[in-house]
Amino acid sequence: MTVNILIVGAGAVGAFYGSRLAVAPNTEVSVICRSNYKAVSEAGFSVTSPKYGSYTFAPHRTFANPREAIESKISWDYVLVSTKALPDVSDDSEILEGLLDTRRTSIVLVQNGLGVEDPYTSRFPGVTILSAVTIVSAAQTEPGVIKHNRWTRISVGPYLPGTTEESTTKSHQQAINSNQTFVELLRAGGIADADAYSHSKLQMVRWHKIAINASMNPSAVLSSGTTNQAMSSDPELFRHLQGVMEEVLSTAPKVLGTPLPSEFATPEAILNSTKKNNSGSKPSMLLDWEQGKRMELEVILGNPIRIARAHGLEMPRLQSLYALLRMAQQNRDSAKGESSRL
Ligand SMILES: NC(=O)c1ccc[n+]([C@@H]2O[C@H](COP(=O)([O-])OP(=O)(O)OC[C@H]3O[C@@H](n4cnc5c(N)ncnc54)[C@H](OP(=O)(O)O)[C@@H]3O)[C@@H](O)[C@H]2O)c1
């Protein structure tokens, strides 16, 4: 039977994973495009990758907007959301209105940050949600052109808050099965390091990724455009980044009630490996800042701080980064507003 997959947010991450899912047997992968619609509807996505070579990903259907996807009357098995998570700008769960077959569809969120699931659980109670964290490095360099740089790791878990491993109901089991099938599709598409996790372990993976994003991303902007490698090679910044990571990783077990798995890389190991990575890569927040775009500040900094506070915990290093960068963004946007009014 055909597995119907819809990508919402067909940029770097969405198009890359879409292109891999499309080569798994019996899948049909469609996309909702926005600014890249013309390029993709004419020629598909052109993907280059050090691992998979150069190839064209021609989606089964390319939609210009969600309405066209609804009108197609396709019953989706998976709707993969990989927009930038910007809850302060838009509630992207709205895009999925009218697209879901509640008994069949699983929503797969491939986004950085904490609390990205909340808008979807509120809007679509009862719909299966799979939460995914990836450490891929990819970019859409021009409309429809996807450059996969390195890494493919993606960790996926059913989002089942408030449940324990023992309290598995029929709908929980469905979510676990759907999660396993999705991971198998990724593996069949050549993503060998796609892994299925439980709800609680996936949330720990999210916190671990946050430790990296919440330290590197804002620091790159606040240090006036420093790359990850340059930051981790500077002794004072090394201490700062390590301090932020340790703060996040010591808070996570207190919030989640489970210890940090021993196999997770330590801050020191992450920074020492970043020191050796001389690709000159910039964190996404820095790229967004340089392009005058809104940054994923709320899901990477604001939500972790608020979640910790709800547990009576403060993360002062993270709070300082958040307060400074949020105001910098606000000042930049009001200056932009003023100059566009001139
Ligand atoms: N890139 C990476 O290497 C990487 C690695 C790990 C995690 N992540 C995370 O993955 C997520 C996606 O990042 P990304 O780098 O793939 O971002 P991206 O390249 O900017 O892609 C996002 C896509 O979503 C589209 N989009 C946004 N709102 C839409 C809407 N209402 N309707 C239709 N399309 C819409 C954008 O269209 P427009 O171009 O028209 O705005 C764009 O094509 C983020 O949470 C990011 O932090 C990225």
PDBQT file of the ligand as one rigid body, heavy atoms in Angstrom, charges set to zero:
ROOT
HETATM    1  N1  LIG A 401      19.108  23.609   8.108  1.00  0.00    +0.000 N 
HETATM    2  C1  LIG A 401      19.691  22.820   8.980  1.00  0.00    +0.000 C 
HETATM    3  O1  LIG A 401      20.828  22.389   8.761  1.00  0.00    +0.000 OA
HETATM    4  C2  LIG A 401      18.979  22.403  10.245  1.00  0.00    +0.000 A 
HETATM    5  C3  LIG A 401      19.584  21.448  11.057  1.00  0.00    +0.000 A 
HETATM    6  C4  LIG A 401      18.905  21.004  12.180  1.00  0.00    +0.000 A 
HETATM    7  C5  LIG A 401      17.665  21.515  12.507  1.00  0.00    +0.000 A 
HETATM    8  N2  LIG A 401      17.112  22.476  11.715  1.00  0.00    +0.000 N 
HETATM    9  C6  LIG A 401      15.780  22.976  12.090  1.00  0.00    +0.000 C 
HETATM   10  O2  LIG A 401      14.843  22.544  11.099  1.00  0.00    +0.000 OA
HETATM   11  C7  LIG A 401      13.777  23.498  10.971  1.00  0.00    +0.000 C 
HETATM   12  C8  LIG A 401      13.677  23.943   9.503  1.00  0.00    +0.000 C 
HETATM   13  O3  LIG A 401      14.890  24.621   9.191  1.00  0.00    +0.000 OA
HETATM   14  P1  LIG A 401      15.396  24.853   7.701  1.00  0.00    +0.000 P 
HETATM   15  O4  LIG A 401      16.836  25.189   7.796  1.00  0.00    +0.000 OA
HETATM   16  O5  LIG A 401      14.963  23.747   6.822  1.00  0.00    +0.000 OA
HETATM   17  O6  LIG A 401      14.589  26.181   7.324  1.00  0.00    +0.000 OA
HETATM   18  P2  LIG A 401      14.333  26.773   5.859  1.00  0.00    +0.000 P 
HETATM   19  O7  LIG A 401      15.358  26.302   4.905  1.00  0.00    +0.000 OA
HETATM   20  O8  LIG A 401      14.108  28.218   6.052  1.00  0.00    +0.000 OA
HETATM   21  O9  LIG A 401      12.968  26.065   5.435  1.00  0.00    +0.000 OA
HETATM   22  C9  LIG A 401      11.736  26.415   5.983  1.00  0.00    +0.000 C 
HETATM   23  C10 LIG A 401      10.743  26.359   4.849  1.00  0.00    +0.000 C 
HETATM   24  O10 LIG A 401       9.436  26.537   5.389  1.00  0.00    +0.000 OA
HETATM   25  C11 LIG A 401       8.715  27.318   4.447  1.00  0.00    +0.000 C 
HETATM   26  N3  LIG A 401       7.549  27.910   5.107  1.00  0.00    +0.000 N 
HETATM   27  C12 LIG A 401       7.503  28.697   6.189  1.00  0.00    +0.000 A 
HETATM   28  N4  LIG A 401       6.233  29.039   6.461  1.00  0.00    +0.000 NA
HETATM   29  C13 LIG A 401       5.465  28.472   5.496  1.00  0.00    +0.000 A 
HETATM   30  C14 LIG A 401       4.082  28.458   5.210  1.00  0.00    +0.000 A 
HETATM   31  N5  LIG A 401       3.219  29.149   5.977  1.00  0.00    +0.000 N 
HETATM   32  N6  LIG A 401       3.645  27.769   4.140  1.00  0.00    +0.000 NA
HETATM   33  C15 LIG A 401       4.504  27.093   3.355  1.00  0.00    +0.000 A 
HETATM   34  N7  LIG A 401       5.834  27.063   3.567  1.00  0.00    +0.000 NA
HETATM   35  C16 LIG A 401       6.304  27.740   4.622  1.00  0.00    +0.000 A 
HETATM   36  C17 LIG A 401       9.730  28.356   4.025  1.00  0.00    +0.000 C 
HETATM   37  O11 LIG A 401       9.274  29.020   2.870  1.00  0.00    +0.000 OA
HETATM   38  P3  LIG A 401       9.840  30.484   2.479  1.00  0.00    +0.000 P 
HETATM   39  O12 LIG A 401      11.199  30.217   1.891  1.00  0.00    +0.000 OA
HETATM   40  O13 LIG A 401       8.849  31.006   1.525  1.00  0.00    +0.000 OA
HETATM   41  O14 LIG A 401       9.931  31.272   3.765  1.00  0.00    +0.000 OA
HETATM   42  C18 LIG A 401      10.936  27.459   3.790  1.00  0.00    +0.000 C 
HETATM   43  O15 LIG A 401      10.911  26.856   2.517  1.00  0.00    +0.000 OA
HETATM   44  C19 LIG A 401      14.123  24.634  11.942  1.00  0.00    +0.000 C 
HETATM   45  O16 LIG A 401      13.477  24.421  13.174  1.00  0.00    +0.000 OA
HETATM   46  C20 LIG A 401      15.643  24.490  12.143  1.00  0.00    +0.000 C 
HETATM   47  O17 LIG A 401      16.126  25.007  13.370  1.00  0.00    +0.000 OA
HETATM   48  C21 LIG A 401      17.731  22.941  10.583  1.00  0.00    +0.000 A 
ENDROOT
TORSDOF 0
